[in-house]
Amino acid sequence: MRKKTDWKVDGRQLLTMLFGSFLLAFTYYHINFQNGLSEGGFVGLALLGKYLFDLPPALSMIVLDVPIFILALFLKGRKFIVNTLVASMAFSVFYELCEQFSPLSMNLGANLPLAALLSGLLTGFGAGLVIRTGGATGGDDILSMMINQWSGIKIGTVFIMMDAVVLMVSLLYLPLKETLFTIMAVLIAGKMITWTVTYGRREVAPRKVAYGMKKKTARA
């Protein structure tokens, strides 16, 4: 009986994922988008689509996520997919609500260092909460988690590495100043994700050992 219900999300996990997703959506719209900052990963691509082609970021995120979700279904299992679907759909809904109905305006264009600091802290904390509860907010998060498991590299470092690709593309459109502060935000977010995911946990995920090294160790 337990195997049939172990994929369900409990109440505390659900609230944590919803809060993390809301925090991400709120920050991406009110701080990143309103102040000209981009973002790495699939969210960065969605924001670039908004800047360049006026594409709705909520829809763009779903289109980018679908192929990765299909892959994760086979590699990560049903419970992870359920958690991720809850978090990603909540993010899309929260972002759309912020974009359509929120009267709040956070114009920090004259103080981009503060905008970058807030963006890094809040997005890192929000993403970390979702990951800590066994889910992800998008396909780029899933890829980062898989790379973390396969390589043993810290989850925040993997996020930074993946975000760097999108930020290089952002240089083609965004001014250098905004891009540099976006990089600052991404670096802070990466550290914040690692801290949020690992806080209070004594166990550290073991580093992956190459197959050839395993054979040599066994022979020794």
C-alpha positions in Angstrom: 0.0 0.0 0.0 2.8 2.4 0.8 4.3 2.1 -2.7 1.0 3.3 -4.2 1.0 6.5 -2.2 4.6 7.4 -1.6 4.5 9.9 -4.5 2.0 12.2 -2.8 3.1 15.6 -1.5 2.5 16.2 2.2 1.1 19.4 3.5 4.3 20.9 4.8 6.2 20.1 1.6 3.4 21.7 -0.4 3.4 24.9 1.6 7.2 25.1 1.4 7.2 24.6 -2.4 4.5 27.1 -2.9 6.3 29.7 -0.8 9.6 29.0 -2.6 7.8 29.3 -6.0 6.1 32.5 -5.0 9.4 34.0 -3.8 11.0 33.2 -7.2 8.1 34.6 -9.2 7.9 37.8 -7.1 11.6 38.4 -7.4 12.0 37.6 -11.1 9.2 40.1 -11.9 9.5 42.9 -9.4 13.3 43.0 -9.1 14.8 41.3 -12.2 12.4 42.3 -14.9 11.4 45.7 -13.5 15.1 46.8 -13.1 16.5 45.4 -16.4 18.3 42.4 -14.9 18.2 39.1 -16.7 18.6 35.7 -15.1 20.3 32.4 -16.0 18.8 29.1 -16.9 15.4 28.7 -18.5 14.0 31.6 -16.6 16.8 33.8 -18.2 15.8 32.5 -21.7 12.1 33.3 -20.9 13.0 36.8 -19.8 15.1 37.3 -22.9 12.0 36.2 -24.9 10.0 38.8 -23.0 12.5 41.5 -23.7 13.1 40.7 -27.4 9.8 39.3 -28.6 7.3 40.1 -25.9 6.6 36.4 -25.3 4.8 35.6 -22.1 7.4 34.1 -19.7 4.9 31.8 -18.1 4.2 30.1 -21.4 7.8 30.1 -22.5 8.8 28.3 -19.3 6.3 25.5 -19.9 7.5 25.0 -23.4 11.2 24.8 -22.3 10.4 22.5 -19.4 8.4 19.8 -21.1 11.3 17.8 -22.7 13.3 17.9 -19.4 10.3 16.7 -17.4 9.9 13.7 -19.8 13.5 12.8 -19.2 13.2 13.2 -15.5 10.2 10.9 -15.4 12.4 8.0 -16.3 15.5 9.1 -14.3 14.1 10.6 -11.1 10.8 8.9 -10.5 7.1 9.9 -10.0 7.5 11.6 -6.7 10.1 14.0 -8.0 8.0 14.7 -11.0 4.9 15.4 -8.9 6.8 17.8 -6.7 8.4 19.5 -9.7 5.0 19.9 -11.5 3.5 21.5 -8.4 6.4 23.9 -8.0 6.8 24.8 -11.7 3.0 25.3 -12.3 2.8 27.4 -9.1 5.7 29.5 -10.3 4.0 30.1 -13.7 0.7 31.1 -12.0 2.4 33.4 -9.4 4.5 35.1 -12.1 1.4 35.7 -14.2 -0.5 37.1 -11.2 2.5 39.4 -10.4 2.6 40.6 -14.0 -1.1 41.2 -14.4 -2.4 42.3 -11.1 0.3 43.4 -8.7 0.3 47.2 -8.1 3.8 47.0 -6.5 6.6 48.7 -8.4 10.2 48.3 -7.2 12.3 50.7 -9.2 15.9 50.1 -8.2 17.5 51.2 -11.4 19.5 53.9 -9.5 20.8 51.3 -7.1 21.5 48.1 -9.1 23.9 46.7 -6.5 21.0 46.5 -4.1 18.8 45.0 -6.8 21.4 42.4 -7.5 21.8 41.6 -3.9 18.1 41.2 -3.3 17.7 39.1 -6.4 20.5 36.8 -5.5 19.3 36.3 -1.9 15.6 35.8 -2.7 15.9 33.7 -5.8 18.6 31.5 -4.1 16.5 31.0 -1.0 13.3 30.3 -3.0 15.0 27.8 -5.3 16.8 26.2 -2.4 13.5 25.7 -0.6 11.9 23.9 -3.5 15.0 21.7 -4.1 15.2 20.9 -0.4 11.6 19.6 -0.4 12.4 17.2 -3.3 11.3 19.2 -6.3 12.4 21.8 -8.8 10.9 24.9 -10.4 12.0 24.1 -14.0 14.0 22.1 -16.4 17.2 23.9 -15.7 16.9 23.1 -12.0 16.4 19.4 -12.9 19.5 19.4 -15.1 21.5 21.1 -12.3 20.4 18.4 -9.8 21.3 15.6 -12.2 24.7 17.1 -12.8 25.2 17.5 -9.1 24.4 13.8 -8.5 26.5 12.6 -11.4 29.6 14.8 -10.7 29.5 15.6 -7.0 29.8 19.3 -7.7 27.9 21.6 -5.3 24.4 22.3 -6.5 24.9 26.0 -6.3 28.1 25.8 -8.4 26.2 23.8 -11.0 23.5 26.5 -11.2 26.2 29.2 -11.7 27.9 27.2 -14.5 24.6 26.7 -16.3 23.5 30.3 -15.9 26.8 31.5 -17.4 25.7 30.2 -20.8 22.5 32.3 -20.8 24.2 35.3 -19.5 26.7 35.2 -22.4 23.7 35.3 -24.7 22.3 38.2 -22.7 25.4 40.2 -23.5 24.0 40.4 -27.1 21.0 42.4 -25.8 21.5 43.7 -22.3 23.9 46.6 -21.6 27.1 45.6 -20.0 26.3 47.3 -16.7 23.0 45.3 -16.2 24.7 42.1 -17.3 27.5 42.5 -14.8 25.0 43.0 -12.0 23.1 40.0 -13.2 26.2 38.0 -12.9 26.6 39.3 -9.3 23.0 38.2 -8.6 23.6 34.8 -10.0 26.8 34.3 -8.0 24.9 35.2 -4.8 22.0 33.0 -5.7 24.3 30.0 -6.3 25.8 30.4 -2.8 22.3 30.9 -1.3 21.0 27.7 -3.0 23.9 25.6 -1.6 23.4 27.1 1.9 19.6 26.6 1.9 19.7 23.0 0.6 22.5 21.9 2.9 21.6 23.9 6.1 21.2 21.6 9.1 22.2 18.5 7.1 25.3 16.7 8.3 25.5 14.2 5.5 27.3 15.3 2.4 26.6 13.7 -0.9 29.6 11.6 -2.0 31.6 12.6 -5.0 31.2 10.4 -8.0 34.2 8.3 -8.8 35.1 7.4 -12.3 34.5 3.8 -13.3 38.2 3.2 -14.1 39.1 4.5 -10.6 36.6 2.1 -9.0 38.2 -0.8 -10.8 41.7 0.2 -9.6 40.5 0.6 -6.1 38.8 -2.8 -6.1 42.0 -4.5 -7.4 44.1 -2.8 -4.7 
